[in-house]
């Protein structure tokens, strides 16, 4: 049985793109280096086809767009080159790339699949009739969401996928399609991700990114949590947690029972502190062979592939492109009351002072409000993070 495509669901500025380069082709030096996960897996071009943030095309630019960011900027949408992209055309791309025989590795923002601001949900119009699946090796699967033909269990003709959207499915993707992916999750504390994302929406980076204003709704934690809970309620992930599984002897067990997928959540700070152990545990969880060489991408070929893959999101991945490996980061230490030392964690006052100095008073206030608004969702997901 073919392995499902790996789908790393995340939020902006969570070290996701550097993680990706491990598979397709990052020393993280500063506050704003955020792309480690994708880079890790870009090194594995022999076994994986990496697809970088595909659903943003439909979310921002296409006829089914959910975001208001470019709603009044037709020229901006055209510059993106994705004005014809729909959720269906993106799934078609997956099928084409999956037909090459390699496993797909998809990294994307959960909020690209969810209507912003908790608006009502309905399946994307282009997915009203699905005739071909993801990763089916060319075998047609008639997954119909045809409102004239579909029947519910009570025979009243209510469409099953529409019911799912009306009840608990938070996304515009039919449940049957979501079930075709092996979902994993990447998170980072809002105090790191939010100021990093804010920086991408102001000069000088905004000229490169094309994002000229900060939108708190793009923080992405709420949507990620809702997707996580939905998949968990379906039994698509869990009950076991990668890196937290122990048998009766107290030793970690290797995997879920056949046909089950572990809950696999990576906290970016853990990734940056212990990249080898985190990546190895991740590989074990998704059924991949781990190789320490995945953490190095210093060849011209690696850089060429990364530039090509990251081109459409210009300005967001400069730190990742400048990196060549993923190594454990070094922490500034401070003395504790027992005479020893521990990792220095900035106080709320220190964070606010830094943001005020970097971005100005008003911006610092917006950043603080956005950070605080997303901490509860982060902490909820954090309890499921792998431990190594």
C-alpha positions, -999 to 999 in steps of 0.1 A, spaced: 0 0 0 14 34 -10 23 58 18 1 88 21 16 122 12 31 140 43 13 172 51 31 195 76 4 220 88 17 251 104 14 288 109 36 316 96 72 320 108 74 287 126 108 276 112 89 255 86 108 263 55 142 253 68 127 221 81 116 216 46 151 219 32 162 188 51 139 168 28 146 186 -4 180 197 -2 198 258 84 221 273 111 195 296 126 213 326 139 187 351 149 152 360 160 138 359 125 153 327 110 121 307 107 124 282 78 142 252 92 117 224 88 111 225 51 148 228 42 156 196 60 133 175 38 143 192 6 176 173 9 157 141 2 150 147 -35 157 110 -41 126 99 -21 103 130 -18 87 156 -40 84 188 -18 55 211 -25 59 245 -9 28 263 4 5 255 -25 -28 264 -11 -19 301 -7 -24 304 -44 -61 297 -41 -64 314 -7 -50 348 -18 -52 350 -56 -77 326 -73 -115 329 -80 -122 310 -47 -100 333 -26 -109 334 11 -85 363 21 -93 400 17 -56 409 15 -57 414 -23 -94 418 -27 -91 454 -39 -58 449 -56 -64 432 -89 -30 441 -102 -14 426 -71 -33 394 -77 -22 393 -113 14 398 -103 12 367 -82 5 347 -114 -21 325 -97 -54 342 -106 -67 309 -120 -57 287 -91 -85 269 -73 -84 243 -46 -91 217 -73 -61 227 -95 -38 224 -65 -51 189 -58 -45 182 -95 -9 193 -90 -5 168 -62 -17 140 -83 6 149 -111 36 151 -89 26 120 -69 25 101 -102 63 104 -104 67 77 -79 81 97 -50 62 105 -18 48 140 -16 60 163 12 36 193 15 42 221 39 14 247 42 -4 271 64 -35 256 80 -53 290 77 -51 287 39 -78 259 42 -101 278 66 -123 309 61 -108 338 81 -123 352 112 -144 321 119 -167 328 90 -192 301 80 -176 272 61 -186 255 29 -167 232 6 -147 251 -21 -168 253 -53 -142 236 -74 -144 206 -52 -181 201 -57 -172 171 -78 -140 152 -72 -132 125 -97 -96 117 -90 -78 112 -57 -45 122 -42 -17 96 -44 -39 70 -61 -13 61 -88 -38 69 -115 -67 49 -102 -99 69 -104 -119 75 -73 -153 90 -78 -156 112 -46 -187 130 -55 -200 161 -38 -228 165 -64 -257 181 -46 -282 165 -70 -270 129 -66 -254 125 -31 -275 108 -5 -272 109 32 -278 79 56 -314 90 61 -321 91 23 -331 127 22 -305 137 -3 -284 158 20 -248 158 9 -224 141 33 -196 164 26 -218 195 30 -230 180 63 -194 177 74 -187 213 66 -218 224 85 -209 204 116 -173 202 125 -150 203 94 -134 238 97 -119 237 62 -131 241 26 -116 207 18 -139 177 19 -133 152 47 -126 125 21 -98 145 7 -83 154 41 -81 117 49 -57 111 21 -29 130 38 -6 120 67 -9 151 88 19 164 111 21 198 128 47 225 135 43 252 160 63 281 175 56 304 205 38 335 193 64 357 210 88 345 183 65 341 153 44 372 155 71 399 155 89 379 127 57 380 106 52 417 114 86 424 100 76 409 67 47 434 63 67 467 68 96 484 50 119 473 36 107 437 34 71 446 23 84 456 -11 97 420 -16 68 402 0 40 423 -14 23 422 20 19 459 29 0 456 61 -1 433 91 -33 413 95 -36 396 130 -60 371 113 -30 356 95 -14 345 128 -27 311 121 -29 294 155 -67 292 158 -71 276 124 -42 252 132 -58 241 164 -92 236 148 -78 215 120 -58 195 146 -89 189 168 -110 179 137 -85 153 125 -82 140 160 -120 137 163 -120 117 130 -93 93 143 -70 104 115 -43 112 141 -37 96 175 -42 85 201 -5 81 206 19 111 205 52 108 187 80 108 212 56 103 241 48 66 236 58 42 264 49 6 269 44 -13 302 82 -15 307 86 23 304 103 21 271 92 41 240 73 21 215 81 27 178 48 32 161 10 32 161 -9 1 153 -12 -7 115 -33 19 97 -30 45 125 -11 78 125 7 92 155 0 127 167 32 143 155 36 179 167 70 196 166 77 228 186 102 249 166 122 257 197 127 220 204 138 216 167 163 244 170 177 230 203 179 193 193 176 191 155 190 156 151 168 140 177 137 158 166 142 150 129 149 114 136 118 111 157 97 128 130 111 104 103 102 74 124 67 87 130 60 93 92 78 61 80 109 76 66 145 66 69 166 91 89 200 102 77 221 128 96 232 142 62 196 156 59 207 184 82 232 198 57 224 215 23 255 233 12 258 224 -25 250 246 -55 223 221 -65 206 224 -31 206 262 -34 192 261 -69 163 239 -59 156 261 -28 156 293 -48 132 278 -74 108 264 -48 107 296 -27 105 321 -55 67 327 -53 69 338 -17 97 363 -23 110 380 9 98 355 34 126 330 31 158 350 29 173 336 61 166 301 50 182 306 16 213 320 33 217 289 55 236 257 48 227 234 77 206 230 108 227 228 140 218 230 177 216 267 186 235 282 215 216 298 243 224 328 264 224 316 300 215 334 332 223 324 368 195 308 389 189 310 426 208 277 432 241 290 418 237 272 385 227 285 351 196 281 329 184 293 295 176 330 295 140 337 288 130 373 282 104 387 305 72 403 291 87 437 299 119 429 280 99 416 250 78 448 248 109 470 251 126 451 223 95 454 200 91 491 209 128 497 199 125 477 167 91 486 154 78 516 174 52 521 201 20 515 181 35 484 164 47 470 197 12 473 210 -3 455 181 23 427 183 17 423 220 -21 420 215 -16 395 187 9 374 207 -14 373 238 -44 364 217 -27 333 203 -9 319 234 -37 297 245 -39 280 212 -2 275 211 -1 261 246 -30 237 238 -10 223 208 23 223 228 10 196 252 10 172 222 46 181 211 71 153 208 96 148 235 131 135 228 
